[in-house]
Amino acid sequence: MKLETSTFCSDIRVPLVACSVLLLTLATTAAQAQPVEWTTSDGGNGHWYELVTVPGGIDWAGAQASATARGGYLATLTSDSENAFAFDLANAVPSAWLVIGGQFGEVAGPWLGAFQPAGSPEPDGNWTWNNNEGLLTTPGYTTHWQLASPNNSAGIENRLQFYGLSFQRMALWNDINDAAPMLGYVVEWNTAPVPELGTVTLLLGGLAAMSCLIRRSKRT
């Protein structure tokens, strides 16, 4: 049976206030965790960045695969200012950080896009940005290692993340096992990313609901 939108809307017995709350929820959900441009007018490179949280945890390969599937890559922070910009996004989301504690009050942050190839001299040899952006030690790049990192603890630390000390989130780096389940990652795009299907669907749903409300109000 074909169901016309106008008939469907007129048969829904939902108070106007409840519908308004629904629309507000849709709009809020669609606006969460949106990519942010680091504009050239602010001294940036025109790239876009987003902090993605994963409450259940995600390893480095999973984070990189997810970033690639969305048309981007794990963030490559090749200057002080770029590192600061990405950290501001990460710092604004406490749920993307894991409090470890210990002697130094360590706090493990989101994944970043650097790795150490297998067979590299330990602990600091050949650390490389993904996306073919060169070694972390490339002239002109600035590193932000915390304490004695990289230290290749337990002989298995080969990926990069944000890190903090004294129970504070900081724009520092730490080397860590690629299989560790971190709570988030930072994505970077060279150009404005295409909106995800889920976001588009939510927006279309919101527009359809608004259309229903307008039609009902005209009949009452």
Steps between C-alpha positions, in 0.01 A plus 500: 500500500636839406512737796503867416720718719222749570261223614769343716577830667138583567447165673791540744372599844817661631492831689674788333742536792609136468562546129707809570711304747549230237622755246736652755643157574554431131673834450723449802601151391581618149717782638712286729865430417496699178828552312664837562712689248839638600464805281784672320377831641583361845845389387386147418536276197135493392465136611207364699520306829266304722529328836315168490415318823467122526360411847578130455859566392673465164851395396723704268427295189127529560526875549705541184257282301205703627670829414587373151145375442378852568739646243762620748790361702625504858629851568860583412611785725812641344523838676450649846191688386341198332567290808338768717196524273439124503557484874237769560246275326609198703520689829138612462381137521602340833333172403771449234765469775580205725629573851782256577636665815816348639801689630467778244119525479504393137205564268485319163344698218379445142694330223709709259636411159859390561661157522837328533566244223593148608875447535576867573777591746346526847367696663486806273609389155297564183184637660290597199188702430242314296356651181858510363589807706848390600690426819414673825864615500468671160663845519235759578277257690471531877451200729310505828604179677411473870766426761740234366278395208531331266627218721350189337382366835475118499640508146160546336433874474480614139212750464433861608238657724437819697599472865478686828663500843399597854144400407491782244426466129802636310620553144779245554571180306552146620602179326265210569411151380293514181249251648419713805129595512498880505177698543532723195704627208558819302409501130646743245374587149687707242170643371151539643366149574177370350226474766444147626186318392372485856521877536320555170229255602446680831472835326253366244300343780491832680381680188227241445383534860494878467290468185253283691472757778436782254224301324332414830512860622332620181209258551442581867 
